[in-house]
Structures are given as structure tokens and as C-alpha cells.
Amino acid sequence: MAKYIGPVCKLCRREGEKLFLKGERCFTPHCAFERRGFAPGQHGRTGSRNKRGGTGRESDYARQLRAKQKARRIYGVFERQFQRYYKTALRRRGLTGLTLLQILESRLDNVVYRLGYASSRAQARLLVTHGHFTVNGRRTDVPSMLLDSGDSLAVREGSRATAYFKELGDFAEKRNFPAWLSRDLKGLTGNVQRLPERAEIDGNLNEQLIVEYYSR
């Protein structure tokens, strides 16, 4: 399975905002974006100044590309898989952009993260890949598995004795979870009640620009 192994803080700096890819570290002074809030590379500072000062106009294509790249990086999805999600959303009824975001939100690694069982989506992917979760009673190690209304997940019985999951309750209790999910911390379980509405999907995403990018 392919994965990005480079420094994720550079991705935040490239997008010009925090994407919260490193979990709790993003809320501390150690966050790289707090110290270097400009794009990486030789022209990072110059490009950031021009963008803030308004001396250069960003093209429509550039804005569409940045919107698409931001969504990919937030959810940890590569281009080919992102294109498949877009084509799936295009075939479904309703608004293509909203459907695309709902597909991304329904990924197993994202649901684990939203429930507070991991501090970041990257950590959630690692936990799922190591087989710590079951979906509808069956063990799975596929982070990209798409969940639907009525699906349930739980920490596998054999994993509950590990130090991480023993101490998880205090950490997860401080984390809010969206209304489209339900959670039982004592039982270390969760359920998908329904697909999320647009107002319940954060991340400062512009799905319309993503649709425009792929509609060129």
C-alpha cells in the first residue's frame, strides 16, 4: 500500500494553513507552521508575501488545484484513489461535491479519527492497518474501507489489553465527535448513524472548486 512518508508539516506550509496532520502536536508551540508559516522551498517567503500583499493574482486553475490538493492531504488520499472517489460521486444522485466529501468522511480511518480513537488520521490508518478494529463483527485492516449508515466498528477483543487502548478513555473523552456518529467509550465501539451533512464536515474545504478542477 502506497503512502506519503515525507514531512507532513511541509504540506501544511504549502497550503498556507494548518491541516492538523500531526494530531496533538499541531496545538502546541512545537508546530512547524507556527514557526515557519510560509511555503517550503527557495521562493516560499516571497510567494507568501506576494499572496498576502495581493501583488500577484492567483489563476482559477491554481485555486482549483489547491482546493483539490488540500482535500487529498487532509484525508491522506493519493491522486488515483481521489479520482475514483470523484467518479463515484459523479454517478450518484445529489450534489457531486457534497457526495465526494461524504465518501471521504465515510472512510474507516476517518471514522476512527472522528470518534476520538486516534489523534490524527495517520495514526488511525496505522491502527486499522495493524488489525485493531472490527467492522460489523469482522476484523479488517483496510483503512480505505467505506462505511455506510448502520455500520458499527469496535476495538478488537485481543487489542483491548494493550497499553494504548487501556489509556484511550481519558484522551477520547476530551474529544468531541460529530452527530452523525455514536460512541461508547466503555465498550470501545462506534456506529455510523447516517451520512454527514455539509455543516458537519470541517476542514475549510471548497468542494465546488474540486468539481470545477475535474470538470475542465
N, C-alpha and C positions, 0 to 999 in steps of 0.2 A: 504494500500500500504506500503510495507516494505521500510525502508530507514536507512541509516547509521546515527547514532546520536552521534557517538564518536568524539573526537577532530581531525579535518581533517589535522591539521598541522603534526600530527604523521604519516599520510600517506605519506606526502612529505618526511619526515625524513627517513621513511622506504625505499623509493625508491631512496634516495640519491640525489634528485634534486627537484626543485620547480615544483609543478604541477598546481600552481595558482588556488587553490581551494577556496580561500577566497577573490577573486576579488582584489580591490584596496589595501587592507592591504598587499598583497604579494609584493607590490612595495615600501613598507615603511620599516624603521628600526625596526618596531614592529613585522615583520615577524619572526615566531619562527625558521624557517630554518636558518635565518641569525645568530641567537644567538646559536642555537644547531643544526649544520648541520651534525648530526650523527644519526644512527638508534636508536629508543627508546628502552628501556629495559636495563637489567643488563649488557649485553655484547655489547651495542651499540657502545661505543667508541672503544673497542677492535676490533670489527668486521670492523669498518670503517678504522682503522689503517691498518689492515691486507689487506683490499681490496685495499687501496691506495698504500701500500708498496709492494703488489704483493707476499706476503709470502704464500698466500693460493690461489689455483686455483678453480674458480667457475665452477661447472659442467654444462654440456649442459642443463640438466633439470632445474637447478636453473636459468639459463639465460632465458630459455623459460618461466618459471613460472613468473619471474619478469616482462618480457615484457607483458604477459597477465594481470597481476595484475595492472601494470601501466595504461594500456588502460582502464581497468574496473574502476579504481579510477578517472581517468581524466574525463570520461563521466558519472560517477555516476551510474554504472550499476552493478547489482548483478550477481552472477555466473550463475544461471539458465537462466536468460534472455540473458546473454552474450553467453551462449552455443546455445541458439535458434538463435541468430543473426549469429553465425558461421555456423550453419546447413543451414540457409537460403542462406548465401553467397556461401556455398559449392554447392548448387543446381543451382546457377546462372552461366551464361557464364562469362568467363574472369578470371582474377587473383583473387583467393579466398581472399587473404589478403587485396587487394585494395577494393574489394567489401565489405568486412567486415567494413573497415574504412568508406566507403561511407554510409553504413547503419547507423553507429553510428553518422556520421555528419548530416544525414537527420532527426534525432530525433527532435521533435518540441522544446524541451527545449534547445538543442544545437543551433538550428537556431535562436531562440530568443536571446541567448547569442552572437552568431556571428554577429547579426545585431546591437548589442550595446544597446539593450533594457534592459539588466541586466549586472551587474558587474561580475557575476560568473554563472556557470551552476546551482549551488544550488539555487541561487536567481531566476534564470529563471524557474526552476522547481516549486518553490513556487508561482511565478506569474501565471504560467499556471494552477496549481492546484486550485488556487483561482478564476479561470474563467475569467481572464482579457483579454484573446485573442480569436479571431475567426480565423478559417481556412476555406477558401473558403466561407466566409459569415456565417459559423455556429460556434456557441460557443463550445469550447472544454475545458476540464480540464484534459486531458491525456498527460503528458509530454513525454511519450514514443511514441506518435503518429509519424509515419514515413511520411515525406513529399516527394513529387516527383516533377519532372520538371513541371512547370506551376502552381503549388500550390501557393496560396497567404495567408498571415496572416495579421491581423490588431489588434490594441488595441480596445477592445470593447467600444462602444459609452458610456456606463454607467461608464466606468473606466477612461475615459479621464479627468474627472473633479477632480480626486484625486490629492493630492499634488505630489505624486511620478511621475505621468505621465506629470503633468504640468511642472515640473522641469527637465524632462528627456532629453529635446532637447540639453541643454548645455553639459550634460555628454556624450550623444550618439554622438554628433558632433565630439568629440575628438577621438572617437574610429573608427578605420578602419574596414571595413567589406570586406569579400572575394569577388572575381569577380564572383563567381557562384551565388551570391545573389544580389538583388537590394533593395534599401531602399528609402522611402520617409518620412523624419523626420517630415515634416509639417502634413502629413496625418497619421503619426504613422503606416505605413504599410510596408510590405516587400514581396518580391517574390522570389521563387526558380527558377532561370533561367535554371539550369542544375545541374547534379551531379558534385561534386568537383573532380578535377584531383589530383593525388598524391602530386604534388608540392604545392597544396593549402591547404593541411592538415598538420598542425603543431603538436607540442606536442612531438617531438623526439621519435616517436613510431617505433617499428620494427615489422611490421606485419608478416614478414616471420617467426620469432621466435614464434609468436602466432599460426600460421598454423602448425608449427612443434610440438608445445605443444599438440594440439588437434589431430595430426596425429599419436601420439605414439601408 
